[in-house]
Amino acid sequence: MDDDNNLNTRVISQIITGAASTVIAAGVTIVLVVDSMYNIPKEPRINREKEREDYISSIIHGSDSHCIDQIRMSPRAFYRLCEVLKNKNLLRPTINVSIEEQVVTFLHLIGHNVRLRVIGSRFHRSCETIHRYFNVVLRAIMKLHKDLIRPPICCTSPEIQRNRRYWPWFEDCLGAIDGTHVRASVPIALQARFRGRKEGTTQNVLAVVSFDLKFMYVLAGWEGSAHDSRILDDALSRPNGLRVPEGKYLLGDAGYGLRNGFIPPYRGVRYHLKEYSNHSPENEKELFNLRHSSLRTTVERAFGVLKKRFRVLDAEPYWSYKTQVDIILACCVLHNHIMGVDPTDDITRDVERELHSETQGTQLIRRTQREEREENREWAIKRDAIANAMYNDYINRGNMLR
């Protein structure tokens, strides 16, 4: 009896197993048929390392113009930068990421202001990897600040010495000072402080620029509503802040006022576009304002090149505010590096052409009684002496040309 029951059990089990196998086989067949009906051909698996290496090679081994378009500097400036970072032990290659790739991804990001995921997709890296190495390179470049952004020194600029319009009248002038607004992203509670004369929230960046377009001092982080003179006071009060050598001075606009080491244009005096024209300067103050303005455009040119080269400075940032400030300083460091290697690259020439094509009208700078009282008498006398001597020479040379 037990044998019969065991036999029946085995038979039933075999029947169930067979039926299940039949159902599974039928299901697989159906899936294969449906898949074949809607089959989407897939690309062959790519070699990510090769794709990445080929792309980087196409940038740094291509033409200068292509390299500048992609990473905002020429191959020569790029290799020099990598060499400096390596020799100073500021960057190290890892098993998977070379120094060149670290720097290329960083330059590509700040040059075009693209998102991490876009860079990650282009270089076949995760967003976490791009973010990590971005911060590594940013810290490394910040450590070059003391080497590349040097304070004003006593030497007269060759650009002054070689130009009869400025020499010897501006022999004690070391550069120009001005501020620029860079877009800032801050919490809602702080946005009112960061709204200045520009649209949206910005930070006001103060900079001193030499006549070879290099930054000599940069102070970033002030809110956009802050006045230029207040930021200058902060720069002068810092332990390692801005210092102008004794007897030397910087050219600034009227917002900085006439003070020790800083000479603005005359207020209430027009300045013209050309020295020898139907509307040439009529007195020493107009001539001084004209040449003062001509020299002070140096800082405007430097800001123009900086923002055109690094688009991250002219777009809505998505970093923390501290990182936004560091990025501005890093861009100034890189700007000075490039000006030391390729001072007349495509971007610099483009900005020069744009500025020369702009037309400027005759301007009138007004003054208030308070500003008159606050002017430093010693430096007012110095400015008058420069203006008078320069105008006398201008008149004499004009008579010789007639």
KEGU-111351 format. One line per 2 residues: number of its first residue (from 1); for each residue x, z, y of C-alpha. Coordinates in Angstrom, 1 decimal. Layout:
# KEGU-111351
NUM> X Z Y  ... .
//
This chain:
# KEGU-111351
1> 0.0 0.0 0.0  2.8 0.9 2.4 .
3> 4.6 -2.3 1.5  1.5 -4.3 2.5 .
5> 1.3 -2.5 5.8  5.0 -3.1 6.6 .
7> 4.5 -6.7 5.8  1.5 -7.0 8.1 .
9> 3.4 -5.3 10.9  6.4 -7.7 10.6 .
11> 4.1 -10.7 10.6  2.2 -9.5 13.7 .
13> 5.5 -8.8 15.4  6.9 -12.2 14.6 .
15> 3.7 -13.8 15.9  3.9 -11.8 19.2 .
17> 7.6 -12.7 19.6  6.9 -16.3 19.0 .
19> 4.0 -16.4 21.5  6.1 -14.7 24.1 .
21> 9.0 -17.1 23.6  6.6 -20.0 24.0 .
23> 5.2 -18.6 27.2  8.6 -18.0 28.7 .
25> 9.8 -21.5 27.7  6.7 -23.0 29.3 .
27> 7.3 -21.0 32.5  10.9 -22.1 32.7 .
29> 9.8 -25.7 32.2  7.2 -25.4 35.0 .
31> 9.8 -23.9 37.4  12.3 -26.6 36.6 .
33> 9.7 -29.3 37.2  8.5 -27.8 40.5 .
35> 12.1 -27.3 41.6  12.9 -30.9 40.9 .
37> 9.9 -32.0 42.9  11.1 -30.1 46.0 .
39> 14.8 -30.0 45.4  16.9 -29.8 48.7 .
41> 20.4 -31.0 48.2  23.0 -28.5 49.4 .
43> 26.3 -29.1 51.0  29.4 -28.4 48.9 .
45> 30.9 -25.0 49.3  33.4 -25.1 52.3 .
47> 36.8 -23.7 52.4  36.4 -21.2 55.3 .
49> 40.1 -20.5 55.7  41.0 -24.2 56.0 .
51> 38.1 -24.9 58.4  39.3 -22.0 60.6 .
53> 42.9 -23.0 60.5  42.1 -26.6 61.3 .
55> 39.9 -25.6 64.3  42.6 -23.3 65.8 .
57> 45.2 -26.0 65.2  43.1 -28.6 66.9 .
59> 43.0 -26.4 70.0  46.6 -25.2 70.4 .
61> 48.2 -28.4 69.1  46.0 -30.8 70.9 .
63> 46.2 -32.1 74.5  46.7 -29.7 77.3 .
65> 43.3 -30.6 78.8  41.5 -29.9 75.5 .
67> 43.3 -26.6 75.1  42.4 -25.6 78.7 .
69> 38.8 -26.6 78.1  38.5 -24.4 75.0 .
71> 40.6 -21.3 75.7  41.2 -21.7 79.5 .
73> 44.9 -22.0 79.3  47.5 -24.6 78.2 .
75> 49.3 -24.4 74.8  52.5 -23.3 76.6 .
77> 50.8 -20.4 78.3  49.0 -19.5 75.1 .
79> 52.2 -19.3 73.0  54.0 -17.4 75.8 .
81> 51.2 -14.9 75.8  51.3 -14.5 72.0 .
83> 55.0 -14.1 72.2  54.8 -11.3 74.8 .
85> 52.1 -9.4 72.9  54.1 -9.7 69.7 .
87> 57.5 -8.7 71.3  56.0 -5.7 73.0 .
89> 54.4 -4.7 69.7  50.9 -4.8 71.4 .
91> 49.4 -7.0 68.7  50.2 -7.3 65.0 .
93> 49.0 -9.8 62.4  46.9 -8.5 59.6 .
95> 46.5 -9.8 56.0  43.6 -11.9 57.0 .
97> 43.9 -12.5 60.8  47.0 -13.8 62.6 .
99> 47.9 -12.9 66.2  47.1 -16.5 67.3 .
101> 43.6 -16.2 65.9  43.0 -12.8 67.5 .
103> 44.0 -14.2 70.9  42.1 -17.5 70.5 .
105> 38.9 -15.8 69.7  39.3 -13.4 72.6 .
107> 40.1 -16.2 75.1  37.2 -18.4 73.8 .
109> 34.8 -15.5 74.3  35.7 -14.5 77.9 .
111> 36.3 -18.1 78.8  32.8 -19.3 77.9 .
113> 30.9 -16.0 77.8  29.4 -16.7 74.3 .
115> 27.9 -14.2 72.0  29.8 -12.6 69.2 .
117> 27.6 -14.3 66.6  28.5 -17.7 68.1 .
119> 32.2 -17.0 67.9  31.7 -15.6 64.4 .
121> 30.0 -18.7 63.2  32.6 -21.0 64.7 .
123> 35.5 -19.1 63.2  33.7 -18.1 60.0 .
125> 34.0 -14.4 60.7  31.5 -11.6 60.7 .
127> 30.3 -10.2 64.1  31.9 -6.9 63.1 .
129> 35.3 -8.6 62.7  35.0 -10.5 66.0 .
131> 34.0 -7.3 67.8  36.8 -5.3 66.3 .
133> 39.6 -7.8 67.2  38.1 -8.4 70.7 .
135> 38.6 -4.7 71.5  42.1 -4.8 69.9 .
137> 43.2 -7.8 72.1  41.5 -6.3 75.2 .
139> 43.5 -3.0 74.9  46.7 -5.0 74.3 .
141> 46.2 -7.1 77.5  45.3 -4.0 79.5 .
143> 48.7 -2.6 78.6  50.3 -5.7 80.4 .
145> 48.7 -4.6 83.7  51.8 -2.9 85.1 .
147> 54.0 -5.8 84.1  51.9 -8.6 85.6 .
149> 49.9 -7.0 88.4  52.6 -5.7 90.7 .
151> 52.1 -4.0 94.1  53.1 -5.6 97.3 .
153> 56.9 -5.6 98.0  58.9 -6.1 101.2 .
155> 60.0 -9.7 100.6  58.6 -12.4 102.8 .
157> 56.6 -15.0 100.8  58.3 -18.4 100.5 .
159> 54.9 -19.9 101.4  55.3 -18.3 104.8 .
161> 58.9 -19.2 105.2  58.4 -22.8 104.4 .
163> 55.5 -23.4 106.9  56.2 -23.6 110.6 .
165> 52.6 -22.7 111.4  53.2 -19.2 110.0 .
167> 57.0 -18.6 110.3  58.2 -16.4 111.9 .
169> 54.9 -15.1 113.2  53.7 -13.7 109.9 .
171> 57.1 -12.8 108.4  55.8 -9.2 107.8 .
173> 52.6 -10.4 106.1  52.6 -9.8 102.3 .
175> 49.3 -11.2 101.3  45.5 -11.0 101.8 .
177> 42.9 -8.5 100.8  39.2 -9.0 100.2 .
179> 36.4 -8.1 97.8  34.2 -10.1 95.5 .
181> 31.0 -9.4 93.6  30.9 -9.6 89.8 .
183> 27.6 -9.4 87.9  27.1 -6.0 86.3 .
185> 24.8 -4.6 83.7  23.9 -0.9 84.2 .
187> 21.1 1.4 83.2  17.8 1.2 85.1 .
189> 18.5 4.6 86.8  21.7 3.2 88.4 .
191> 20.5 -0.2 89.4  19.6 0.7 93.0 .
193> 23.3 1.6 93.7  24.5 -1.7 92.2 .
195> 22.2 -3.9 94.3  24.2 -5.2 97.3 .
197> 23.9 -8.3 99.4  24.2 -10.4 96.2 .
199> 21.2 -11.1 94.0  20.9 -8.8 91.0 .
201> 23.2 -5.9 90.1  26.9 -6.3 90.8 .
203> 30.1 -4.4 91.0  32.3 -4.8 94.1 .
205> 35.9 -5.7 93.2  38.7 -5.2 95.7 .
207> 41.9 -7.3 95.3  45.1 -8.0 97.1 .
209> 46.5 -11.5 96.5  49.9 -12.9 97.3 .
211> 50.3 -16.3 98.8  51.3 -17.8 95.4 .
213> 47.8 -16.8 94.2  48.8 -13.8 92.1 .
215> 46.9 -10.5 92.2  49.1 -7.7 93.5 .
217> 46.4 -5.0 93.3  42.9 -4.9 91.7 .
219> 40.3 -2.1 91.9  37.1 -2.7 89.9 .
221> 34.2 -0.5 89.1  32.6 0.2 92.5 .
223> 28.9 -0.4 92.8  27.7 -3.6 94.6 .
225> 26.2 -1.7 97.5  29.6 -0.1 98.5 .
227> 31.1 -1.2 101.8  34.5 -2.9 101.7 .
229> 36.1 -0.2 104.0  34.9 2.6 101.7 .
231> 36.5 0.9 98.7  39.7 0.4 100.6 .
233> 39.7 4.1 101.5  39.4 4.9 97.8 .
235> 42.2 2.5 96.9  44.5 4.1 99.5 .
237> 43.7 7.7 98.4  44.5 7.3 94.7 .
239> 47.8 8.7 93.3  48.7 5.3 91.9 .
241> 46.6 3.3 94.4  47.3 0.6 96.9 .
243> 50.5 1.1 99.0  51.7 -1.2 101.8 .
245> 55.4 -0.9 102.6  56.3 0.5 106.0 .
247> 56.1 -2.1 108.8  54.4 -4.7 106.5 .
249> 50.7 -5.6 106.5  47.9 -7.5 104.7 .
251> 45.4 -9.8 106.2  41.8 -8.8 105.8 .
253> 38.4 -9.7 107.2  36.6 -7.8 109.9 .
255> 35.0 -5.4 107.4  38.3 -3.6 106.8 .
257> 39.1 -2.9 110.5  42.4 -2.8 112.2 .
259> 44.4 0.0 110.7  47.9 0.8 109.6 .
261> 49.1 -2.0 107.3  45.9 -4.1 107.7 .
263> 45.2 -6.8 110.4  41.8 -8.4 110.7 .
265> 41.0 -11.3 113.0  40.0 -10.8 116.7 .
267> 36.3 -9.9 117.0  34.2 -11.8 119.5 .
269> 36.6 -14.7 119.3  35.9 -18.1 117.8 .
271> 38.2 -19.9 115.5  38.3 -23.6 114.9 .
273> 39.0 -26.0 112.0  42.0 -27.8 113.5 .
275> 44.8 -27.0 115.9  45.1 -30.5 117.4 .
277> 41.7 -32.0 118.0  39.0 -32.3 120.7 .
279> 38.2 -28.7 120.1  41.6 -27.2 119.6 .
281> 42.3 -23.4 120.2  42.1 -22.6 123.9 .
283> 44.0 -19.3 123.9  46.2 -17.1 121.8 .
285> 43.3 -15.2 120.2  41.6 -18.4 119.0 .
287> 44.9 -19.7 117.6  45.6 -16.4 115.8 .
289> 42.1 -16.4 114.2  42.6 -19.9 113.1 .
291> 45.9 -19.3 111.3  44.7 -15.9 110.1 .
293> 41.7 -17.6 108.5  43.9 -20.3 107.0 .
295> 46.2 -17.7 105.4  43.4 -15.5 104.2 .
297> 41.7 -18.3 102.2  44.4 -17.4 99.6 .
299> 42.3 -14.6 98.3  39.2 -16.8 98.2 .
301> 41.1 -19.4 96.2  42.3 -16.8 93.8 .
303> 38.8 -15.5 93.2  37.6 -19.1 92.8 .
305> 40.2 -19.9 90.1  39.5 -16.6 88.3 .
307> 35.8 -17.0 88.1  36.0 -20.7 87.1 .
309> 38.5 -20.0 84.4  36.7 -17.0 82.9 .
311> 33.0 -17.6 82.8  32.4 -14.1 81.5 .
313> 32.8 -12.9 85.2  29.9 -15.1 86.4 .
315> 27.2 -14.3 83.8  25.0 -11.4 82.7 .
317> 27.3 -9.1 80.7  26.2 -7.4 77.5 .
319> 29.1 -4.9 77.1  29.2 -1.3 78.1 .
321> 30.0 -0.7 81.8  33.5 0.6 81.0 .
323> 34.2 -2.5 79.0  32.9 -4.7 81.9 .
325> 35.4 -3.1 84.2  38.2 -3.6 81.7 .
327> 37.3 -7.2 81.2  37.7 -7.9 85.0 .
329> 41.1 -6.3 85.0  42.2 -8.2 81.8 .
331> 41.1 -11.5 83.4  43.3 -10.7 86.4 .
333> 46.2 -10.0 84.1  45.7 -13.3 82.3 .
335> 45.3 -15.1 85.6  48.7 -13.8 86.7 .
337> 50.3 -14.8 83.4  48.9 -18.3 83.7 .
339> 50.1 -18.6 87.3  53.5 -17.7 86.2 .
341> 53.6 -20.4 83.5  51.3 -23.1 84.7 .
343> 50.5 -22.5 88.4  49.0 -26.0 88.9 .
345> 46.9 -26.5 85.7  43.6 -28.4 85.7 .
347> 41.4 -25.5 86.7  43.6 -24.5 89.6 .
349> 43.6 -28.1 90.9  39.9 -28.4 90.5 .
351> 39.3 -25.3 92.6  41.7 -26.5 95.3 .
353> 39.9 -29.8 95.6  36.5 -28.0 95.8 .
355> 37.7 -25.7 98.6  39.2 -28.5 100.6 .
357> 36.0 -30.6 100.4  33.9 -27.7 101.8 .
359> 33.2 -27.9 105.5  33.4 -24.8 107.7 .
361> 31.8 -24.4 111.1  33.2 -22.7 114.1 .
363> 32.6 -19.0 113.6  32.2 -16.1 116.0 .
365> 33.2 -12.6 114.9  31.4 -9.9 116.9 .
367> 32.5 -6.3 117.4  30.8 -3.1 118.2 .
369> 31.9 -0.3 120.6  32.5 2.0 117.7 .
371> 34.8 -0.5 116.0  36.6 -1.0 119.3 .
373> 37.3 2.8 119.5  38.4 3.0 115.9 .
375> 41.0 0.2 116.1  44.5 1.4 115.7 .
377> 46.2 0.9 119.1  49.7 0.5 117.6 .
379> 48.6 -2.3 115.3  46.5 -3.8 118.0 .
381> 49.6 -4.2 120.1  51.4 -5.7 117.1 .
383> 48.6 -8.2 116.6  48.7 -9.1 120.3 .
385> 52.4 -9.7 120.2  52.1 -12.0 117.2 .
387> 49.2 -13.9 118.9  51.1 -14.3 122.2 .
389> 54.4 -15.5 120.7  52.6 -17.9 118.4 .
391> 50.5 -19.4 121.2  53.5 -19.9 123.5 .
393> 55.2 -21.8 120.7  52.0 -23.8 120.0 .
395> 51.7 -24.8 123.7  55.4 -25.8 123.9 .
397> 55.2 -27.9 120.8  52.0 -29.5 122.0 .
399> 53.7 -30.5 125.3  56.6 -32.0 123.4 .
401> 54.2 -34.1 121.3  52.6 -35.5 124.4 .
//
